Amino acid sequence: MPPTRNRRRRSIILTGAVLIALSGPGQTAGFSVFVDPITEALDVTRSQLTFAYLLGTLAASTTGTWLGRRLDRDGVASGLRLVAIALGTAAVLAAFSPNLIVLTIAIYGLRSFGQTGMSLSATVFVAKNVLERRGAALGLLTAVGGSAIALTPLIASRLIPEFGWRTTWVILGSVVVVVGLITSTRMVRLRLEHPNPLDDPGDTTADEVLAPRHLRRNGFLVVTAGYATTGFVSTALAFHQIAVLGERGISATAAAGNFVPQSLAAAAVALGVGRLVDRVPGRIVIPIDMLLLAAAVGSVSFVDSNLGAVGFGIALGSAASAMAASEGTLLARWIGTATLGTWRGRMTSVMVISTAIAPFAFTLIADAAGSFSAAARLVVILPLAVAVIAAVTPLPEGRTRTGVGAASRDG
C-alpha cells in the first residue's frame, strides 16, 4: 500500500478512535464516577439512581435507528456535529439537574449520543472509508477506542474533588463539543467521506455486488443476535462480577482487580481477531465468537483461586472483544456500505436494550437458580443457541465488493 494511502488509513482509524474516546461521558464507566456525588447531592438512593439509569438507557435505544439513517443520508461529518452538540448539552443538563427526573432526561441524552451516537459514528466512519483490510482496521479501532474510553473516568475522578461533580460535567461536555466540531471539520477537509483522488480508481468506482435481500437480512439478524447476546452476557457478568466470584471464594478486592487484565486481553484480542476476520469465511466467525463466549461463561464454574479469577476475566474480556472486532466487518461484507449506518443503527438499538436489562435480568435468573454461579451456567445456553442458529442459517456466499483485493472468501 502506497505511503500516502497508509497515512490516510491511519488518519481514518485515529479519527474513529477520537470519536469513541468522546463517547466516554455517555458510557457506564464514565457515569460511574458521578454516582456517589449525585446520590448525595440529589438525596436519592443508589437503587433509585440505578433505575433512572435503566430508564434513560432504554429510552436511548431508539436513537440508533434514526441516527444511522441520518449518517447514511448526510454523512458522518454532518451527523457528528449533531451528536457532539447533543452529547455536550446532555452533560450540561446533568450538571444542572435539580432532581432525579431531570437527571433521567440527561441520562437519555448521554446514552443516546455517547454510548450510541459517538460509537456508531466511529464504526460507520471507519467501515465506509477503509476499503482494504477492513477487519484489521476495525480491530485496531476497537482496541484503541476501547482503551480510550477509560480516559473519561480517569479525568473525571481527578476533576470532581477539585471542582465538584457539576462543574466536571460542564467541562466534559465542553470538551466533547469542541473536539467533536473540530473533528467533523477535519473530516470534510481531508475529504474522508468521499472518493479520494489519491485512491486507485478500482477502489472507488467499483459498485458493491450485493447478495439477495433475504440473505442480507439473514446476515444482519445473525450478527445482531451475536452482538446482542455478547452485550447481554458480558454486561451481566461484569456488573455482578464481584458477587459471582465471591461465591467462588474470591475476595472483593481481587475480583475488582480483574478488570485490568480483562481490559488488556480485550485490546490484544481485538487486534488479532480484526486481522483474522479479513482472512476467514464470514460464516464461521459468529459461531466461533459465540463458542468463545460460552467457554468464558462456563469457566466461572472452575474458578477456585485468584489466578483462576484472572483467567475468567481474561476469557470474558476476550470473548466480548472478539465480537466487537468482527461485527462491523461482517455487516459491511454482507449488506454493503451504502446503508451501513441504517443497519448498524438498528443493531445498536437492539444491543442497547440487551445491555440495559442484563444486570436486572441476571439477578432474577440468580434468584431462581439459587446462586450467581448457577445463573452463569444457565446463561451459557444463550451463546450456544446463537452459534447453532448462525451455523445453519443461509448467509451471503460472497463478500461485498468494496475495493481491490475484495475477492469472494465466504462460502
ABEGO torsion letter per residue (X at the ends): XBAAAAAAAAAAAAAAAAAAAAAAAABAAAAAAAAAAAAAAAGBBAAAAAAAAAAAAAAAAAAAAAAAAAAAAAEAAAAAAAAAAAAAAAAAAAAABABAAAAAAAAAAAAAABAAAAAAAAAAAAAAABABGAAAAAAAAAAAAAAAAAAAAAAAAAAAAAAEAAAAAAAAAAAAAAAAAAAAAAAAAAGAABBBAABBAAAAABBBBBBBAAAAAAAAAAAAAAAAAAAAAAAAAAAAAAAAAAAAGBBAAAAAAAAAAAAAAAAAAAAAAAAAAAABBAAAAAAAAAAAAAAAAAAAAABABAAAAAAAAAAAAAAAAAAAAAAAAAAAAAAEAAAAAAAAAAAAAAAAAAAAAAAAAAAAAAAAAGBAAAAAAAAAAAAAAAAAAAAABBBBABBBBAEBGBBBABX
